[in-house]
């Protein structure tokens, strides 16, 4: 999986949190603070920002009711979210239809810029932070949680303001026949965890247990979107997109592929239809020598063999190798590739493309709660107004993402130094127990 494939791991269902002592918890808190200072990561929000956020969550339903006439009303459409079990906000939802001559896929994104715009303190704070920082069992949010977890969360059975990407897809090749991006009002029918989405694919009759309204055809729509996502996934690999996690479950694949499809649709619209600057995601390619080094390192692993016909295209070579490699070697193959990959950056010019995804033009739109790039692109899509300091904003987002990743790496080492497994902490959380 590339770093732009947008999937977060949730708490493992059925397992309890990792237990630690009060003393260890205090030490972890101190070491986190040291890392935040080192990487200039702001943890707590200023009072003015929190107050502003709280005011924007007042009288939600009447404000949404006032917006209905100005937006497309999609509340009757079957719509659902799929997230980790421990997700606190649900910023994207799906709808899908099969028609005689096309598929239609809707990706609904929380309309954050309705509440957070350049005139607000929350916007200034988002620019300062630039992204949400995810540490195992600890999150530093880009936006105040009181906002993200209420009006910007597409919770079931509540009207919410959204920014919808409507994609009409050719039945043969799933190419875009038409793209429409607009403000909407949606009403999610269900909140699925990844595990529930998997179960629903295997046991469609469980839909009744997940819904108050059993008339909604959730199981049928979930199956349809899985069929589309599977085809999109295989098509990406065929086209040369690097897939470092080929054994991912169906629920994660659905979200990954639908978000990639929507992000690509938005940034193609911005560049080809409007010709405007935006925050594009540019990923340079490694040099031929770097790729050769990575492939040779992979070929030398015990039990691993790169298919002879795949050597000419390194991305396809890695994909084919991962499909057949022993489970014990997957991490080493992924690491060999990641070592030679240049860092992706945000730029106002998309040309150069995204090497790992093999997309000519790409950018982010689907996570405005946690990424500055998406927040900025929502604003540009809606207003067609490009911020004067866009280049500086691109640099800011790139730099702060690098800081967040470095902080995460160092905090994982801190956990290991305390005898804790970072993966277990990330998946299951922490619980302080009295000794």
N, C-alpha and C positions, 0 to 999 in steps of 0.2 A: 504493500500500500504506500502510495506517495504521501508526503506530509499534507498535500492538498486534497486528499480523498475524503476528508471530513467524516471521520468516525471516532467516537469516543467510547471507551469501555465503561460499562456501568458496574454497579455492585453485583457480585455473583449471587444469583437468587438461591436461597436455601442454605447459605453459609453465613455464620455470624461474623462480626467485626474482629479484627486483630486486637488482642488485649495488651495494654501497656500499663506500667505503674505511673503514679502521679509524678514521681521524680523524672522518669523518662519523658513524660509529656511536657514538663517544664523545660527540660533541656532542648527538646525539639522546638519548642516555641522560641527559645532564645536564639537557636541556630537559624531558624527561619528568618527572624528579624535581622540577623547579621547578613543573610543573603539578600533580603529586600533592600537593605542599605547599600550593599555592594553593587547591585544591579539597578538601583534607583527605581524600585517598584513600590508604588503607593498602595498600602493595604487599606487603611481606613479612609472614608470619604469626608471631605469638609462638610461642616454643618449646613452651609448654604446650599450645597448640592443635594444633601439628604432632604432638606426642607422643600426644595423645589420639586424633587421627585415625589415626595409624599403628596404635595398639592396636585400634581398631575394625575394622581390615582383617585382623586375624589370625584364622586358623581359620574362614575364611568359609564353606566348604562344610558343615561340621558345624553351624554356626549356622543356615544356610538349611535343612538337613535337619530340624532341630528345629522349624522354623516350618511345615513343610508341613502338618501335621495341623491347624494353627490357621487356615489360609488356604485359598482356593480354588486348586486345583492346575490350572493352565492350561498345563502344560508340553507337552502333546500338541497344542496348538492351533498352527496355522501363524501365525507371528509374525515380524515383521522390523522393522528400523530403517532410516531414510533420513536421511542427514545430509551436510553438506559433506565433501569429500574429506579435509580437514585436521582434522576433528572429533576431539577427544581423549576425549570422553565421550559416551555415547549414552543420554540420559535419557528418551526416549519411543519406544514401539514400537506397531505397529498389528496388528490382526487384523480380519477381516471375513468375513461369510457372507451369502449370499442364501438366504432361506427362502420357502416358497410365499406367505406373506402379509406378509412384512416383510424388512427388512435388519437385520443386527446388526453394529454397529461397536464394537470394543473399542479404547480408547486406554490403553495401559499406561505408567504413569509410575514412574520409579525411586522406591522407598519411602525417601526421604531421612530422614524423621522417625523411622524405625526406628533410625537411627544418630545423628541430630542432634535432640536434644529440649531443652526449656528447662532441664534439669539439667546440660547440657554446656557446656564452654567454647566448643565450635564454634558453638553457638547464639548465645551472647553475641557472638562475633566476626561471625557472619552479620548480626546486628542492627546492629552497628557499621558494617559495609560496605554492607549493604542490597541490593547487586546486584553482578554481575560487570561490570567495565568493559572494553569491547572497543575498543581502539585498533588502527589498522592495524599488523599484525604484532606486537602486544603485548597481552597479556590480564592483567588483575588480577582474580583469582578471588574469588568470595564464599565458597566453601568450599575447604578444602585440596585441591589436585589429587590427592593420594594417596588421598583418599576418593572424590572424584568420578570418578576414572578406574578405580577397581577395583569395590568393592561396589555403587556407585551407577551403574554403567555397564552397560547391557543388551547386553553383548557376545554374539556368536553362540556357541551350543553350551555355554553355562554357565547353571546355575540362578541366578535373581536374584529378590529380593523386589521386589514392585511394588505400586502403588496403581492399580487398574484402574477405568476409567469404561466401563461397558457400556451401550450405547445401542441400544434397539430402535426402528427408524425406520419410519414409515409409507411404503409403497411409492409412494403417490401424491404426497405433498407433503414427504416426508422429515422430518415432524414427530416429536417424541419421543412414542412410545407408552409407553415404560417406560425409566426410568433407574435403574441400580444401580451403586453405588460401593463398592468393597470391597478388602481386602488380598488379594494373590495371590502365587503363585510362577509365574514365566514362564521360558521358555527360547527365546531368539531363534534363528530358523533362519538368518538372513542379515543382514549389514550392507551395505546399499546406499548408494553415493554418489548424489547427485542425477543425475549423468550415467549411472550404471548403471541407475537407475530409469527414466530416459528410454529408454535402449536396450532395456530389458526390455519396455517398452510397444510398441516398434517390432519387436523381434525376440524373441519369447517363448522361442525355443529356446535363448537364451543363459542361461536359468535354470540349466541343468546346470553351467555354468562358475562360477556364483556359490554353489553349494551342495555340501556334502559328501553330503547326503542328497537324491538326485534325485527321491525319491518325493514330496517336499513340493511342493504346487501353487502355488509362489510367483508364477509368471507370471500364472496365472488370477486369483489374489487381488489382485495389483497392478493388473491391468486392471479388476477390479470396483471397487476403492477409487478408481481414477481416474474411473470413470463416476459414482460417488457424489459425489466431490469436484467434478467439473465441474458436476453438477446443483446442488449446494449453493452453488457460486460464482455461477452464473447466478441462482439463487433470491435470494441476498443482494443482488445488484445490482437485481433486480426489486423487492425490498422496500425499496430506498433506502439500502443500505449503500454507503459511499464506497469505491471501488476505484481507488487512484491508480496501480497498476501492472497494467494490464489485459493486458499482453503477456508475462506471466510464464509460465515453462515448466510442463509438466504435473506434474513431480515436486515442485516448490515449491508448486504449487497443492494437491496432495494433502495435504502436511503442514500448510499454512496452514489449509485448510478443516477438516481433522480436529481440529486443535488448537482452533480457534475453536468447533467443535461441542462438544468436551469441556469447555472452559472455561465455555461458556454453560450446559451441562447441570449442572455442579457448582454454579455460583452460583445457578441457579434452584432447585436442590434445597435449598441452604442457606437461601434466603430464603422460598420458597413452601412447602416441605415442613417445614422446621424452624423458620423464623422467627428465625434467629440472626444476630447481627452477624458480619461477616467483613471481609476486605480486598477491597472491591469497587472496580472501576475505573469512575470517573465522568468523562465527557468532555462539558463544556458546549458549547452550540452558539454559533457566531458570531452577532452581531446581524444583522438584515436588511440594514442599511447595509453592514456588513463583507462579507457574502456578495455584495451587489450590486457592491461595489468589485472583489472578486475575479473575478466573472463578466465584468465590463466589461473588466478587464485581459486576461482570456483571449480575449474576443471581438476585441480590438484586435490580437492577434498575427497576423502574416502567415501566410496559409494555414489559419487556424483559424476555424471557425464553429460556434457553439452551436446545435443544432437548436431551432427555434422552439417546439416542443411541450414542450421540456424545461425551460424557464426557471422554471417554477413550483416545481420542486423542485431546489435547487442541487446536491445530491449526485448526483441522476440526470443533471443537466445536465453536470456534470463527467465522469461516467462515459461518457455518450454522446459527448462531445467528445473524450475521450482515445481512444476506439475508432477515430475517423476522423482524428485530427490527424497531421500529418507527424512522423516520428521526431524531427526536429531541434527540435520545439517541446514535446516531452513534459516536459522538465525545467522549462521556464518555466511550463507549466500547473500542474505539481505545486507549484512554489514560490509561485505566486499563491494557491493554496489554503492551503498551510501557513502563509503569513504571517498569515492571518486566523483560523487555528484556535487557540482557547484550549488551554492545556496540560491534558492529562488528569491526574487525581489519584486517589490511593487514599483511599477513605473507608469508614467503618464503616456508612454508610447508602447503599444503591445507588440511591436514587431521584433522578431527574435523568437517569439512563441514560447510554448511550454514544452521542454524536451521530454520530461518524464511522461507526461500525458500524451505527447505527440499532438497537441492542439496548436493550430496556427495562431489563434487568439484565445486568451482565457483571462478570467478575473473572478472575483468573489462577490456574491450577492446574497447568499442564503443564510448568513449568520450575523446579522447586524447587532445582535445583543452582545456578541463576544469578539467581533473584529472591527476595527476602525475602517478597513478597506470596504467592507460591506455597507457600513453606515454611510460612508461618503458616496458610494455608488448608488445607494437608494436615493440620496438627495439629488444626484446628477440625473438619474433616470426620471425622477418626478419633475424637477424644475428645469432641466437642461442647463442649469447654471453650474459652471465649473469653478470651484474655489480658486482664488488667485494664487494661493500658496500650495497648489496641488503637488508640485514637485517636492516641496518640503514635507508635505503630509505623507507622500510615498516613502521618502527616506525615513521619516519617523516610524511609520508602521513596520518597515523592514528592520530597523535597528531594534525596536522594542520586541519584535518577534524573536530576534536573535538573543536578546537578554532573557526573555521568558524561557526559551529552550535551554540556555546555559544554566539558569536558575533551577530548572527542573532536573537537569543532569546532576548538579551538585547536591540538590536536596535528596535525590535518590541515594547518593553516596553517603549522605548523613544518616539516612535510615539504615543502610547496610552497616555503618559503623556502630549503630546501636543494636545490631543483631536482628534487624527487621527486613523482611522481603518486600521491596518496593511494589512489586506486582500484586502481592497479596493485600498490601495496605491500600493500593489504588482500587482494587476490585471489591474489597470488603469493608474498608474504612477502619477507623481506630476507636477503641473504647478504653477509657481510663478506669482501672479497677483498683480497689484498695487492697494492699498486701496484708 
